[in-house]
Amino acid sequence: MRKRKNSMYGVSSKYDFGQWNHIVYGPFETESQAQEWLQAEEYDFRERELMSKSAAIRLVGRKAVENAIPAKLEAIIW
């Protein structure tokens, strides 16, 4: 497993009643951990994307990224 130099975050998004709702996960420790999260299926028609911390901040805001669900915890949840 290769450690990532830059932080990689996952953003799970769903379009509901005219607005996008996002959940941020990460940072992921390895590329394989990030890819495993990306390929996992969610059952409520969410879209998943991997992105840098700065891209996640631009999409969902700094507060949401700072309060991201830890990648290790996300593996337990799903």
MOTAJO-V452398 format. One record per residue. N is the residue number from 1. OMEGA is omega as a letter, one per 20 degrees, with the letter a starting at -180 (999 if undefined). Layout:
n:N omega:OMEGA
n:N omega:OMEGA
This chain:
n:1 omega:a
n:2 omega:r
n:3 omega:r
n:4 omega:r
n:5 omega:a
n:6 omega:r
n:7 omega:r
n:8 omega:a
n:9 omega:r
n:10 omega:r
n:11 omega:r
n:12 omega:a
n:13 omega:r
n:14 omega:r
n:15 omega:a
n:16 omega:r
n:17 omega:r
n:18 omega:r
n:19 omega:r
n:20 omega:r
n:21 omega:a
n:22 omega:r
n:23 omega:a
n:24 omega:r
n:25 omega:r
n:26 omega:j
n:27 omega:r
n:28 omega:a
n:29 omega:a
n:30 omega:r
n:31 omega:a
n:32 omega:r
n:33 omega:r
n:34 omega:r
n:35 omega:r
n:36 omega:r
n:37 omega:a
n:38 omega:a
n:39 omega:r
n:40 omega:a
n:41 omega:r
n:42 omega:a
n:43 omega:r
n:44 omega:r
n:45 omega:r
n:46 omega:r
n:47 omega:r
n:48 omega:r
n:49 omega:r
n:50 omega:a
n:51 omega:r
n:52 omega:r
n:53 omega:a
n:54 omega:r
n:55 omega:r
n:56 omega:r
n:57 omega:r
n:58 omega:a
n:59 omega:a
n:60 omega:r
n:61 omega:a
n:62 omega:a
n:63 omega:r
n:64 omega:r
n:65 omega:r
n:66 omega:r
n:67 omega:a
n:68 omega:r
n:69 omega:a
n:70 omega:a
n:71 omega:r
n:72 omega:r
n:73 omega:a
n:74 omega:r
n:75 omega:r
n:76 omega:a
n:77 omega:a
n:78 omega:999
